[in-house]
Amino acid sequence: HNGVDRPVLALDVDNTLIYVRFFSEEMQIGDRVTYFGVDYVRKNNSQVIKIRLTLSLDIHDNRLLDSIGSERTEYLYWCASNEELKKYKKGAFFDYPHPLNTNTSIACKIRKVEVSACI
């Protein structure tokens, strides 16, 4: 397996994603993966139950701009369903939790989405 012809996934000891190549946008909840890929470990011995996305966001709300101090920020978000994964794409909006009021959120435009971990 050379990582070019087929997707590659390597998980470290606590099941966090440490290396993804060519398929991160295709990864879904329920995918079968091989945890700790050596010759004597059987293939497809694990299943993805959550995926962490790193969302690069554009902020246009003055309250949030004042709180964060920048027009752009990154937010780590754990998705637990494939329906959620479909929502968070470049150009879509993410409801950023208001830092001072946990009952409200602020819509921020998504600039980029990266898979940054899975369990």
C-alpha positions in Angstrom: 0.0 0.0 0.0 1.6 3.2 -1.1 -1.0 5.9 -0.1 -1.5 7.0 -3.7 -3.7 4.2 -5.2 -5.9 3.9 -2.1 -6.8 6.1 0.9 -4.5 6.0 4.0 -5.5 6.3 7.6 -3.2 6.0 10.6 -4.6 6.2 14.1 -2.5 6.7 17.2 -3.0 4.9 20.5 -6.0 7.0 21.6 -7.8 6.7 18.3 -7.0 10.2 17.1 -6.3 10.8 13.5 -2.7 11.5 12.8 -2.4 11.1 9.0 -4.9 11.3 6.2 -4.2 11.5 2.5 -6.5 11.9 -0.4 -9.8 10.9 1.3 -10.4 13.2 4.2 -13.4 14.9 2.5 -14.9 11.4 1.8 -14.5 10.1 5.4 -17.8 9.3 7.0 -19.2 8.1 10.3 -19.4 4.3 10.2 -16.4 3.8 7.9 -14.4 0.7 8.7 -10.7 1.4 9.4 -7.7 -0.6 10.5 -6.5 0.4 13.9 -2.7 -0.2 14.2 -1.9 -1.5 10.8 0.8 -4.2 11.1 0.8 -7.6 9.5 -0.6 -9.6 12.4 -3.5 -7.2 13.1 -6.6 -8.1 11.2 -7.9 -5.4 8.7 -10.9 -3.3 9.3 -10.9 -3.9 13.0 -12.4 -0.4 14.0 -15.2 1.9 13.0 -15.3 5.7 12.9 -17.9 7.0 15.4 -17.0 10.7 15.4 -15.1 13.1 13.1 -13.5 16.3 14.3 -13.5 19.1 11.8 -11.3 22.2 11.9 -13.5 25.0 10.6 -11.8 28.1 9.3 -14.3 30.9 9.8 -14.9 34.4 8.6 -16.4 36.6 11.3 -18.5 39.6 10.5 -20.4 40.2 13.8 -18.9 43.1 15.7 -19.5 41.5 19.1 -17.6 38.4 18.1 -14.9 40.4 16.4 -14.3 42.4 19.6 -14.3 39.2 21.6 -11.9 37.2 19.4 -9.9 40.2 18.1 -9.7 38.9 14.5 -11.8 38.6 11.4 -10.9 35.0 11.0 -10.7 32.1 13.5 -10.6 28.3 13.6 -13.1 26.3 15.5 -12.8 22.6 16.3 -16.1 20.8 16.0 -16.9 17.1 16.6 -19.5 15.6 14.1 -21.4 12.6 15.3 -23.5 12.0 12.2 -23.1 12.0 8.4 -26.0 14.5 8.1 -23.9 17.0 10.2 -20.8 16.4 8.0 -22.8 17.4 4.9 -23.7 20.7 6.5 -20.2 22.0 7.0 -18.7 22.7 3.6 -16.8 25.7 2.2 -19.2 28.7 1.7 -21.8 27.4 4.2 -22.5 28.9 7.6 -21.6 27.7 11.1 -23.4 28.8 14.2 -20.4 29.9 16.4 -21.3 29.7 20.1 -21.5 33.2 21.6 -18.6 33.5 24.0 -20.6 35.5 26.6 -24.1 34.0 26.2 -24.3 30.2 25.8 -27.9 30.4 24.7 -27.1 32.3 21.5 -24.8 31.7 18.5 -23.5 33.8 15.7 -23.5 32.7 12.0 -20.0 32.7 10.5 -19.1 31.8 6.9 -16.9 28.7 6.5 -13.7 29.4 4.5 -12.2 25.9 4.8 -13.0 22.6 6.3 -10.4 20.0 7.3 -10.8 16.6 9.0 -8.4 16.9 11.9 -9.2 13.8 14.0 -11.6 10.9 14.4 -12.6 8.3 17.0 
